[in-house]
Amino acid sequence: MDQSKLRNVAIIAHVDHGKTTLVDQLFKQSGMYRDNQEVSERLMDSMDLERERGITITSKNGSYTYEDNWINIIDTPGHADFGGQVERVLRMADGALLLVDAQEGPMPQTYFVLKKALENSLPVIVVINKIDKPAARCDWVVDQVFDLFVKLNAPDDILDFPIVYASAKEGYSLESLDDDKGEGNMDPISKAIIDHIPAPTGDVNASLQMQVGTIDYSPYLGRLGIGKVVNGTLKINQPIAVARRDGSIKPIRVSKIFRFERDQKIAVEEAGVGEIIAIAGMDDVTVGVTFTDIDDPKPLPLITIDPPTISMNFIPNDSPFAGKEGKYVTSRHIEDRLKREILADVALQYEPLTDAVGFKVSGRGELHLSILIEKMRRELYEFQVTRPQVIMKEEDGKLLEPYEELTVDVDEKFQGPVIEKLGKLKGTLEEMGTENGMVRMVFNIPTRGLLGYRSQFMTDTKGMGMMSYVFLKYGPHAGEIINRVNGVLVVKEPCTSIAYALFNLQDRGKLFVGPGLPLYSGQIIGENARPSDMVVNPGKGKKLSNVRASGTDEAVVLTPATILSLEDCIAYINDDELVEVTPQSIRLRKTTGTRIKI
């Protein structure tokens, strides 16, 4: 492939600013599909979890053609919890498209992903997306984006960034807001990529160098390493060397090479400089290894990844219901699965617990770890997890903890409760601005203060607020933070929940279960209205007698139970509580040996 006709572009943005939808339109308008071919929405979000949640979790590769040019697109996650994906795939790119919502403007993750792009010295094209929104304010957004570049000390050549205006949903883009959209297409974006993103550099005659940025899996070929050929060429059956992360060299033979066309992998015989390809031939390939010349190995520098900030313990299930619903239940099963996960996710770490059976798993945030837990339960694993803990540091005899920059957008009438709650969680208000009845506030807050706060925030803002955060720095320990003030309702003895008993309990607090469910001693079935825990008997039926009188029986009217999601459960529990995770159920329970006064 002609190296000068290649472009490798990463699409970066805050979560939900339209990256994947934009990629859909670029592919659809490229002419690479048949007229009658059915094309799914959010084509690049291939995981079930991505489609369900509407977010990108893992980076994806695809490509399309424009005026004889081959444009490789790398769709990246927008959420900071998956920042490890962004950091490593930017090595494959020669430029970036920065998408910014025409109403919201730059958000915390915009800052994060742009910072990573500038660290890699990538030229940036700014795309103001969603200009069809009634509340779009494009000029203001452009000013905010420029301020963000200045804040990140972008060099002068990158500060003079080109701007394209687009509505990915409607399928059109404009070089200027004054242009007539007419029938509209995405050509202005493709043209900007060709004009402003350089072709990949590299010497086709030099020693082979290709660093693996992401991992894919084929049921027929096993693990595939995906990366950009930096120097040299690669052919099928070519003997090469793999420079591993620990510095060792392993000889392998390339069995298959795939190029990306749209969202599909197409087998090719060879690949040259600048091409993004997938290689089969090494079963234990990991992110960061370099495929290089066997006679003259030249490993590329290792990818540096920001350290994790949150940890949880994954332990085998020891509840009375252990082993009833899962297929993989032992600590060995859990460890094998974690080993596989860290091969593909370098932002994740794990280590065996020293004082118990199980593993300490560390990641970027609650969402990062909850996605792993959800993937494992869908793969028939059964285990328990503890309350998330932030990872502390000690420097010069001082205890430091991670802080986040939290941005909230709320209606003016809700700003009082939000400021009050965040103040109790040790948050400090750094910036505040008001426009059209909406308030944007920026807080610096310890990561501990955000654990479990999202559900409280949605309650305080009647579901209308927006919050997002990004890792800021390690700062002084903020002291004690109380995330949950209410106690819980704990089952006294094994039973099946009965509507009559739950009816009598619902005045005591908020219930998490309905009638007809098997329960065990120590299981948590609700939240107490008071700070202390309470032992209850949800299987207690009504006493029967031989006296009958009309009108003495009251109808049992149950308030619908509050069903907690996996993230809700993880955020809810205290240090003496566990979340029991199985393929069929998510339960809350007290740890074994916890004593509760009746």
C-alpha positions in Angstrom: 0.0 0.0 0.0 1.3 3.5 -0.9 2.5 5.0 2.3 1.7 8.5 1.3 -2.0 7.6 0.8 -2.3 6.3 4.4 -3.8 8.2 7.3 -4.1 6.8 10.9 -6.5 8.8 13.0 -7.7 8.3 16.6 -11.2 9.7 17.5 -11.1 11.1 21.0 -13.8 12.8 23.1 -15.6 12.9 26.4 -18.1 10.1 26.9 -21.3 10.4 24.8 -20.1 13.2 22.6 -20.7 11.1 19.5 -17.5 9.3 18.5 -19.0 5.9 17.5 -21.9 7.6 15.7 -19.5 9.7 13.7 -17.5 6.5 12.7 -20.8 4.9 11.5 -21.4 7.8 9.2 -17.9 7.9 7.8 -18.2 4.2 7.0 -21.7 4.4 5.5 -20.8 7.3 3.2 -17.5 5.8 2.0 -19.2 3.7 -0.6 -17.7 0.5 0.9 -21.2 -1.0 1.6 -23.6 -2.3 -1.0 -26.8 -0.2 -1.4 -29.0 -3.0 0.0 -26.6 -4.0 2.8 -28.0 -3.8 6.3 -25.7 -1.9 8.6 -26.3 -1.9 12.3 -26.2 1.3 14.5 -23.0 2.0 16.5 -21.2 -0.5 14.4 -17.9 -0.3 16.4 -19.5 -1.0 19.7 -19.4 -4.8 19.3 -19.6 -5.9 23.0 -23.0 -6.6 24.5 -22.1 -4.4 27.4 -21.2 -1.5 25.1 -24.5 -1.7 23.3 -26.5 -2.0 26.5 -24.8 0.9 28.3 -24.3 3.1 25.2 -20.6 3.6 26.0 -17.4 2.5 24.3 -15.4 0.2 26.6 -12.6 -1.1 24.4 -10.9 0.7 21.5 -11.8 -0.6 18.0 -10.1 -0.4 14.6 -11.7 0.2 11.3 -11.0 1.9 8.0 -12.6 3.5 4.9 -11.4 5.0 1.6 -11.7 8.6 0.5 -10.4 9.8 -2.9 -7.9 6.9 -3.2 -6.7 7.5 0.4 -6.9 4.7 3.0 -8.0 6.1 6.4 -7.6 3.9 9.4 -9.9 5.0 12.3 -9.3 4.1 15.9 -12.4 4.5 18.0 -11.4 5.1 21.7 -13.4 5.0 24.9 -14.4 8.4 26.4 -14.7 7.4 30.0 -11.6 8.1 32.2 -12.0 4.6 33.8 -10.9 3.1 30.4 -8.1 5.7 29.9 -5.6 2.8 29.7 -7.1 2.0 26.3 -6.6 5.6 25.1 -3.0 5.8 26.2 -1.8 2.8 24.3 -3.8 3.1 21.1 -2.6 6.7 20.5 0.8 5.1 19.7 -0.9 3.8 16.5 -2.2 7.2 15.4 -0.5 10.0 13.4 -3.3 12.5 14.4 -6.5 12.9 16.3 -10.1 14.0 15.8 -11.2 15.7 19.0 -15.0 15.7 19.2 -16.7 18.3 21.4 -20.5 18.6 22.0 -21.8 21.8 20.6 -23.9 22.5 23.7 -21.8 21.0 26.6 -18.3 22.1 25.4 -15.1 20.5 26.8 -15.8 18.2 29.7 -13.3 16.5 32.2 -12.7 13.5 29.9 -12.1 16.0 27.0 -9.2 17.4 29.0 -7.9 13.8 29.8 -8.0 12.5 26.2 -6.6 15.8 24.7 -3.8 15.7 27.2 -2.8 12.2 26.1 -2.9 13.2 22.4 -0.7 16.2 23.1 1.8 14.1 25.1 2.2 12.0 21.9 2.6 15.3 19.8 -0.3 14.4 17.6 -1.8 17.1 15.3 -5.5 17.6 16.3 -8.6 18.4 14.2 -11.5 19.8 16.3 -14.9 18.6 15.4 -17.8 20.5 17.0 -20.5 17.8 16.9 -24.2 17.9 17.5 -24.6 21.3 16.0 -28.3 20.4 15.3 -29.1 20.7 19.0 -31.5 23.6 19.7 -29.2 24.8 22.5 -25.9 24.6 20.5 -23.5 27.4 21.1 -20.6 26.7 18.7 -18.7 30.0 19.1 -18.6 29.6 22.9 -17.5 26.0 22.5 -14.6 26.9 20.1 -13.4 29.5 22.7 -13.5 26.9 25.5 -11.6 24.4 23.4 -8.9 27.0 22.6 -8.6 27.8 26.3 -8.2 24.1 27.0 -5.3 23.8 24.4 -3.7 26.8 26.1 -4.2 25.3 29.6 -2.4 22.1 28.3 0.5 24.1 26.9 -0.1 23.0 23.4 2.7 24.1 21.0 1.9 27.0 18.5 1.5 24.7 15.5 -1.1 22.6 17.2 -2.8 25.7 18.7 -3.7 26.7 15.2 -6.1 23.8 14.9 -8.6 23.3 12.0 -12.3 23.2 12.9 -15.1 21.2 11.3 -18.8 21.5 12.4 -20.9 18.3 12.2 -24.0 16.5 13.1 -23.0 12.8 13.2 -26.6 11.8 13.9 -27.9 13.7 10.8 -24.9 12.6 8.7 -23.4 16.0 7.6 -20.5 18.2 8.3 -19.5 21.8 7.4 -16.3 23.7 7.0 -18.1 26.8 8.3 -21.3 27.5 10.1 -22.3 29.8 7.2 -22.2 26.9 4.7 -25.4 25.5 3.4 -25.8 21.9 4.6 -27.8 21.1 1.5 -28.1 17.3 1.2 -25.1 17.1 3.5 -22.3 14.6 3.8 -19.1 13.9 5.9 -16.7 14.9 3.2 -15.4 18.0 5.0 -14.1 15.8 7.9 -12.5 13.3 5.5 -10.9 16.2 3.6 -9.6 17.7 6.8 -8.0 14.4 7.7 -6.2 14.2 4.3 -5.1 17.9 4.5 -4.0 18.2 8.1 -3.0 14.7 9.3 0.4 13.6 8.0 1.1 10.3 6.4 2.9 7.8 8.6 6.7 8.0 8.7 9.0 5.1 8.7 11.6 3.2 6.6 10.3 0.2 4.7 13.9 -1.1 4.4 14.7 -0.8 8.1 14.4 -3.6 10.7 10.8 -4.6 11.4 9.2 -2.8 14.4 5.5 -3.1 15.3 4.2 -2.6 18.9 1.0 -4.3 20.0 -1.6 -1.7 21.2 -4.7 -3.8 21.6 -5.6 -7.5 21.7 -8.3 -9.3 19.8 -9.5 -12.9 19.9 -10.4 -15.3 17.1 -12.1 -18.7 18.0 -10.0 -20.2 15.1 -6.6 -18.4 15.5 -6.5 -17.6 19.2 -5.2 -14.2 20.4 -4.4 -11.5 17.8 -2.0 -8.7 18.4 -3.1 -5.3 16.8 -0.6 -2.5 16.1 1.0 -0.2 13.5 4.0 -1.2 11.5 6.5 1.5 12.4 9.4 0.3 10.2 10.1 -2.6 7.9 7.6 -5.0 6.3 5.8 -8.1 7.5 4.8 -11.2 5.5 3.0 -14.4 6.2 5.2 -17.3 7.5 8.0 -14.8 8.1 10.1 -15.7 11.2 10.2 -12.8 13.6 11.1 -12.1 17.2 8.8 -10.8 20.0 10.4 -8.5 22.5 8.4 -9.0 25.7 7.6 -6.5 28.4 10.2 -8.2 30.7 13.0 -7.7 28.1 13.1 -11.4 26.9 13.1 -12.3 23.2 10.9 -15.1 21.8 11.1 -16.3 18.1 7.7 -16.9 16.4 6.4 -17.3 12.9 3.5 -15.2 11.5 0.6 -17.4 10.6 -2.0 -14.8 9.5 -2.0 -11.0 8.8 -5.3 -9.1 8.7 -6.0 -5.6 7.5 -9.1 -3.7 8.7 -11.8 -2.8 6.1 -14.7 -1.0 7.7 -15.2 -3.0 10.9 -14.1 -6.3 9.3 -10.7 -8.0 9.3 -9.5 -9.0 5.8 -6.6 -11.5 5.4 -3.6 -10.1 3.4 -0.2 -11.6 2.4 2.0 -8.7 3.7 1.9 -5.3 5.3 4.2 -2.3 5.1 5.0 0.9 7.0 2.1 2.7 8.5 -0.5 0.0 8.1 -2.6 -1.0 11.2 -2.9 -4.8 11.2 -3.7 -7.8 13.3 -1.2 -10.7 13.6 -1.8 -14.3 14.6 1.0 -16.6 15.6 1.7 -16.0 19.3 -0.7 -17.5 21.8 0.4 -15.4 24.8 0.8 -12.0 23.0 0.3 -9.1 25.4 -0.2 -5.3 25.1 3.1 -3.5 24.7 5.3 -6.3 23.2 7.2 -5.4 20.0 7.3 -7.6 16.9 10.7 -7.1 15.4 13.4 -8.5 13.2 14.8 -11.9 14.4 18.3 -11.1 13.3 18.4 -7.4 14.5 15.8 -7.0 17.2 14.9 -3.4 18.1 12.2 -3.2 20.7 10.1 0.0 20.9 9.9 1.9 24.2 7.3 0.4 26.6 3.9 2.1 26.9 3.6 4.0 30.1 0.2 3.7 31.8 -1.2 5.8 34.7 -1.3 3.8 37.9 -4.6 2.4 39.3 -6.5 4.4 42.0 -9.1 1.9 43.2 -8.8 -1.7 44.4 -11.3 -4.4 45.4 -10.9 -7.9 46.7 -12.2 -10.8 44.6 -12.8 -13.8 46.8 -14.4 -17.2 46.3 -18.1 -17.3 47.3 -18.6 -18.8 50.8 -22.3 -18.0 51.3 -24.9 -20.7 52.0 -25.9 -20.5 48.3 -22.3 -21.0 47.1 -21.9 -23.2 43.9 -25.6 -23.3 43.1 -25.6 -20.9 40.2 -22.1 -20.6 38.9 -19.8 -22.8 36.9 -16.4 -21.4 37.8 -16.3 -21.0 41.6 -12.8 -21.7 42.9 -9.9 -19.2 43.5 -7.9 -21.0 40.7 -10.7 -20.3 38.3 -10.8 -16.6 39.4 -7.0 -16.3 39.0 -7.0 -17.9 35.5 -9.6 -15.3 34.4 -7.7 -12.4 35.9 -4.5 -13.5 34.2 -6.3 -13.5 30.8 -7.8 -10.0 31.5 -4.4 -8.3 32.3 -3.0 -9.6 29.1 -5.4 -7.3 27.2 -6.0 -4.6 29.9 -2.7 -3.2 31.1 -4.4 -0.6 33.3 -5.6 -3.5 35.5 -3.4 -5.2 38.2 -4.0 -8.1 40.6 -2.1 -9.8 43.4 -3.0 -12.6 45.8 -4.3 -11.6 49.3 -1.8 -12.4 52.1 -4.4 -12.8 54.9 -7.2 -14.7 53.0 -8.0 -16.7 49.9 -8.6 -14.4 47.0 -7.1 -11.5 45.0 -6.7 -7.8 45.3 -7.7 -6.3 41.9 -6.7 -2.7 41.2 -8.1 -0.5 38.4 -8.9 3.1 37.3 -12.3 3.4 39.0 -15.6 1.8 40.0 -16.8 1.5 36.4 -13.5 -0.1 35.3 -13.8 -2.8 37.9 -17.6 -3.3 37.6 -17.3 -3.9 33.9 -14.8 -6.7 34.7 -17.2 -8.2 37.3 -20.1 -8.0 34.9 -18.0 -9.7 32.1 -17.0 -12.5 34.5 -20.6 -13.2 35.8 -21.7 -13.4 32.1 -19.0 -16.0 31.6 -20.5 -18.1 34.5 -18.1 -17.1 37.2 -19.3 -17.0 40.8 -17.5 -15.0 43.5 -17.7 -12.2 46.0 -16.3 -8.7 46.0 -15.5 -6.3 48.9 -16.1 -2.5 49.1 -13.8 -0.5 46.8 -10.8 1.1 48.5 -8.7 3.9 47.2 -5.0 3.2 46.8 -3.1 5.5 49.2 0.6 6.6 48.9 3.1 7.7 51.4 5.7 10.4 50.6 8.0 12.2 53.0 6.1 10.6 55.9 2.8 12.1 54.7 -0.3 10.0 53.7 -1.6 10.9 50.2 -4.8 9.9 48.5 -6.1 10.3 44.9 -8.2 13.4 44.1 -10.6 13.8 41.2 -11.7 16.9 39.3 -15.5 16.6 39.4 -17.7 18.7 37.0 -21.4 18.8 37.6 -24.2 20.5 35.5 -27.4 21.0 37.4 -30.5 23.3 37.4 -30.0 26.4 39.6 -32.6 25.1 42.1 -30.5 22.0 42.9 -27.1 23.6 43.4 -27.7 24.1 47.2 -28.1 20.4 48.0 -25.3 19.4 45.7 -22.8 21.9 47.2 -23.9 20.8 50.7 -23.4 17.1 50.1 -20.1 17.5 48.3 -18.9 19.7 51.1 -19.6 16.9 53.6 -17.6 14.6 51.2 -14.6 16.9 51.5 -15.1 18.5 48.1 -13.9 22.0 47.5 -15.7 24.3 44.9 -13.1 25.6 42.4 -15.2 27.2 39.7 -18.9 28.0 39.1 -20.7 29.6 36.2 -24.4 30.1 35.3 -26.1 30.2 31.9 -29.7 29.8 30.9 -30.8 28.5 34.3 -28.1 25.8 34.4 -25.1 25.9 36.8 -21.7 24.3 36.0 -19.6 23.7 39.1 -16.1 22.2 39.2 -14.9 20.6 42.5 -11.7 19.0 43.7 -12.7 16.0 45.7 -11.0 12.9 47.2 -11.8 9.7 45.2 -13.2 8.2 48.4 -15.9 10.9 48.5 -17.2 9.9 45.1 -17.6 6.2 45.9 -21.4 5.7 45.9 -22.2 9.3 45.4 -23.7 9.1 41.9 -27.0 7.6 43.1 -27.3 10.3 45.8 -26.5 13.0 43.1 -29.3 11.7 40.8 -31.8 11.7 43.8 -30.8 15.3 44.7 -31.2 16.6 41.1 -34.4 14.6 40.3 -32.4 12.6 37.7 -31.7 15.8 35.7 -28.1 16.5 36.7 -24.9 15.4 34.9 -21.6 14.6 36.6 -18.3 13.5 35.3 -14.8 13.3 36.8 -11.2 12.7 35.9 -8.2 11.9 38.0 -6.5 15.1 39.1 -3.5 14.3 41.5 -2.5 12.7 44.7 -3.1 15.1 47.6 -3.1 15.2 51.4 -5.3 12.7 53.2 -8.7 14.4 53.8 -9.7 12.6 57.0 -12.7 10.5 57.7 -15.5 10.5 55.1 -18.9 8.9 55.8 -20.5 7.7 52.6 -23.5 5.9 54.1 -25.3 6.9 57.3 -28.1 4.3 57.3 -27.9 0.7 58.6 -29.2 -2.4 56.8 -31.9 -5.0 57.3 -30.2 -8.4 57.8 -32.0 -11.8 57.5 -32.1 -13.7 60.9 -32.4 -17.3 59.6 -32.8 -19.2 56.2 -36.3 -18.6 54.8 -38.4 -17.7 51.8 -39.6 -14.1 51.8 -43.3 -13.7 52.4 -45.4 -10.7 51.3 -47.0 -10.4 54.8 -43.6 -10.1 56.5 -42.3 -7.7 54.0 -45.4 -5.6 54.4 -44.7 -5.2 58.1 -41.0 -4.5 57.4 -41.4 -1.8 54.8 -42.2 0.8 57.4 -38.7 0.1 59.0 -36.8 1.1 55.8 -36.3 0.5 52.1 -36.5 -3.1 50.8 -34.3 -4.5 48.1 -36.2 -7.8 47.6 -39.7 -8.9 46.8 -41.8 -11.9 48.0 -41.1 -15.5 47.1 -37.2 -15.3 47.1 -35.0 -17.8 49.0 -32.9 -16.0 51.6 -30.1 -17.0 54.0 -28.9 -15.9 57.4 -26.8 -12.8 57.1 -28.2 -11.7 53.7 -29.0 -8.0 53.4 -32.6 -7.4 52.1 -33.0 -3.6 52.7 -31.8 -0.3 54.2 -32.8 0.5 57.8 -34.3 4.0 58.3 -31.9 4.4 61.3 -28.1 4.3 61.5 -27.9 0.9 63.1 -28.3 -2.5 61.5 -31.4 -4.6 62.3 -31.9 -8.3 62.2 -35.3 -9.2 60.7 -37.4 -12.3 59.7 -38.8 -11.8 56.3 -40.2 -15.3 56.3 -42.6 -14.8 59.3 -46.2 -15.6 58.3 -49.4 -14.4 59.8 -50.6 -16.3 62.9 -53.8 -18.2 62.0 -56.7 -18.9 64.4 -60.1 -20.6 64.1 -61.9 -17.2 64.6 -63.2 -15.6 61.4 -64.7 -12.2 61.0 -65.4 -10.1 57.9 -63.2 -7.0 57.6 -60.4 -8.0 60.0 -57.9 -9.0 57.3 -56.2 -6.0 55.7 -55.0 -6.2 52.1 -51.2 -6.6 51.9 -50.0 -3.7 49.7 -46.2 -3.8 49.1 -44.2 -0.9 47.9 -42.1 -2.1 44.9 -38.7 -3.2 46.0 -35.7 -1.0 45.1 -33.6 -3.2 42.7 -29.9 -2.3 42.9 -27.7 -2.7 39.9 -24.2 -4.2 40.2 -22.7 -0.6 40.4 -25.3 0.4 43.0 -24.4 -2.7 45.1 -20.6 -2.0 44.9 -21.1 1.6 45.8 -23.6 0.8 48.7 -21.7 -1.7 50.8 -19.6 -0.9 53.9 -16.4 -2.6 54.9 -18.1 -5.4 56.8 -20.3 -6.3 53.8 -19.9 -8.2 50.5 -21.5 -8.3 47.1 -22.2 -11.9 46.1 -22.0 -12.1 42.3 -23.3 -15.1 40.3 -24.5 -15.6 36.7 -28.1 -15.4 37.9 -28.1 -13.2 41.0 -26.5 -10.2 42.7 -26.9 -10.3 46.5 -25.7 -8.2 49.4 -24.6 -9.9 52.6 -22.7 -9.4 55.8 -19.2 -10.9 56.0 -19.0 -14.3 57.8 -18.6 -13.8 61.5 -20.2 -10.3 61.6 -22.2 -10.0 64.8 -25.3 -7.9 64.9 -27.3 -7.0 68.0 -31.0 -8.0 67.9 
